[in-house]
Amino acid sequence: MRYLTLFFLLSMVACSPKFKYLGDTYNANNGKIDVFYDIGDIDKDFKVMGILTADTQQSFDKSTDNVKNQMIEKAGMKGADAILFINIYGTSGDNDNSLVESKLIKYK
């Protein structure tokens, strides 16, 4: 049973989107992360703290909602106050591989 549990956990981790982050890291934000799709919608003074990408090529659940939710969670772990989704490449449906780009925002 122990090996079955270990196998299940490893398979779930191996089947997540592959994340890459370049930027600054702050204390984790366990509160609400604001979500934006256009830079003009951000009405607070802010700085871009980094760029976060997610590649779904090896992901089990390639749905855009799943990737979005995981990226919001990663943003909070990096200490962001908000996430600005920039672009999505290579997708025509929820089961296709895609690369999602975002910028992590820190309010001043």
Phi, psi and omega in degrees: 000321180298320180291325178295317178296315179298316178299317180298314179297316179295322180291326178291320179293319181291339184258015177273161173300152177269120183259143172229138180226135175230114179158194181273157177233138178239180175301143183304140176259106180268003179269202182284133174259122177287143182241129180230154177238355178216134183297332180292345180278348180278113185258008178251158174288132187211170170227150174277120182267344179172177181241130180239129176238153176229127178250120185268009185305320182257011184276142177285312179257103185267007183298144181296327178295318179297313181297316179302311181297320179292324179291323177297319178297316178297322178300316178297321179295330179276352178094015181287150173269337182205165175230135178247110178283128187259308188204159173225128183246144168072032180233139172231357178195171184290345182258002180269156176291144178211161174238122182249130180249143177212162172244137177267136188247136173240123178286144180275000000 
